[in-house]
């Protein structure tokens, strides 16, 4: 990681992508239809739930932010340069850190909306 600003920017990117996948329908309802095709269903109170492993990961913001964080960590330039074990630990650590930032942003944003 080059600097703190870049890390925080990746945290915001993680939040934005996870928020898009979990809460938003996207243009022409593409993301909403993708969630339904992957198995996300809604109960009588419009609360999403998953019918399989993939849909459970997309129905939950915390789970989705973790997977998005891992994906962004995998694509990060600093992680690709590391050795095998260090690479795995870097991906896990950075993915969890990016997820934590995304969760904090989501908590802050949901409190601001209320």
C-alpha positions as CSV (number, residue, x, y, z in Angstrom):
1,X,0.0,0.0,0.0
2,X,1.5,3.3,-1.1
3,X,-0.1,5.5,1.5
4,X,-2.9,6.0,3.9
5,X,-5.0,8.0,1.4
6,X,-4.9,5.2,-1.1
7,X,-5.9,2.7,1.5
8,X,-8.9,4.9,2.6
9,X,-9.8,5.3,-1.1
10,X,-9.9,1.6,-1.5
11,X,-12.1,1.3,1.6
12,X,-14.5,3.8,0.0
13,X,-14.4,1.7,-3.3
14,X,-15.2,-1.4,-1.2
15,X,-18.1,0.3,0.4
16,X,-19.4,1.6,-2.9
17,X,-19.3,-1.8,-4.7
18,X,-20.7,-3.7,-1.7
19,X,-23.5,-1.1,-1.3
20,X,-24.3,-1.4,-5.0
21,X,-24.5,-5.2,-4.9
22,X,-26.6,-5.4,-1.7
23,X,-28.9,-2.4,-1.7
24,X,-29.2,-0.9,-5.2
25,X,-30.9,-2.0,-8.4
26,X,-28.5,-0.2,-10.7
27,X,-29.3,1.1,-14.2
28,X,-32.1,-0.8,-15.9
29,X,-32.5,-2.9,-12.8
30,X,-29.4,-4.9,-13.8
31,X,-28.1,-5.5,-10.3
32,X,-31.6,-6.2,-8.9
33,X,-32.1,-8.9,-11.5
34,X,-28.7,-10.3,-10.9
35,X,-29.4,-10.7,-7.2
36,X,-32.7,-12.5,-8.0
37,X,-30.9,-14.8,-10.5
38,X,-28.3,-15.6,-8.0
39,X,-31.0,-16.6,-5.5
40,X,-31.7,-13.6,-3.3
41,X,-35.3,-13.6,-2.1
42,X,-37.3,-11.2,0.0
43,X,-39.6,-12.0,3.0
44,X,-42.9,-10.3,3.8
45,X,-41.0,-7.4,5.4
46,X,-38.8,-6.9,2.3
47,X,-35.8,-8.2,4.1
48,X,-33.4,-10.1,1.8
49,X,-32.3,-13.6,2.4
50,X,-30.2,-16.0,0.5
51,X,-31.2,-19.4,-0.9
52,X,-27.7,-20.6,-1.5
53,X,-24.1,-19.7,-0.6
54,X,-23.6,-17.1,-3.2
55,X,-27.0,-15.4,-2.6
56,X,-26.3,-15.4,1.2
57,X,-23.0,-13.5,0.5
58,X,-24.9,-10.9,-1.6
59,X,-27.9,-10.5,0.7
60,X,-25.7,-9.5,3.7
61,X,-23.7,-6.2,3.5
62,X,-21.0,-7.4,5.9
63,X,-20.5,-10.6,3.9
64,X,-20.5,-8.8,0.6
65,X,-18.1,-6.2,1.8
66,X,-15.7,-9.0,2.9
67,X,-15.7,-10.6,-0.6
68,X,-15.4,-7.3,-2.4
69,X,-12.5,-6.4,0.0
70,X,-10.8,-9.6,-0.8
71,X,-11.2,-9.0,-4.5
72,X,-9.8,-5.5,-4.3
73,X,-6.9,-6.7,-2.2
74,X,-6.2,-9.4,-4.8
75,X,-6.0,-6.7,-7.5
76,X,-3.9,-4.4,-5.3
77,X,-0.4,-3.9,-6.7
78,X,1.4,-4.4,-3.4
79,X,-0.2,-7.8,-2.7
80,X,0.8,-9.2,-6.1
81,X,4.5,-8.6,-5.3
82,X,4.6,-10.6,-2.1
83,X,5.7,-14.3,-1.7
84,X,3.1,-17.1,-1.5
85,X,2.3,-17.2,2.2
86,X,2.8,-13.4,2.6
87,X,0.5,-12.9,-0.4
88,X,-2.2,-15.0,1.2
89,X,-1.9,-13.2,4.6
90,X,-1.8,-9.8,2.8
91,X,-5.0,-10.6,0.9
92,X,-6.8,-11.8,4.0
93,X,-5.6,-8.9,6.2
94,X,-6.2,-6.2,3.6
95,X,-9.5,-7.7,2.6
96,X,-10.7,-7.6,6.2
97,X,-9.4,-4.1,6.7
98,X,-11.2,-2.8,3.6
99,X,-14.4,-4.6,4.7
100,X,-14.1,-2.9,8.2
101,X,-13.7,0.5,6.6
102,X,-16.8,-0.2,4.3
103,X,-18.8,-1.4,7.3
104,X,-17.9,1.8,9.3
105,X,-18.9,4.0,6.3
106,X,-22.1,2.1,5.9
107,X,-22.9,2.5,9.7
108,X,-22.2,6.2,9.5
109,X,-24.2,6.7,6.3
110,X,-27.2,4.8,7.7
111,X,-27.1,6.9,10.9
112,X,-27.0,10.1,8.8
113,X,-30.0,9.0,6.8
114,X,-32.2,8.5,9.9
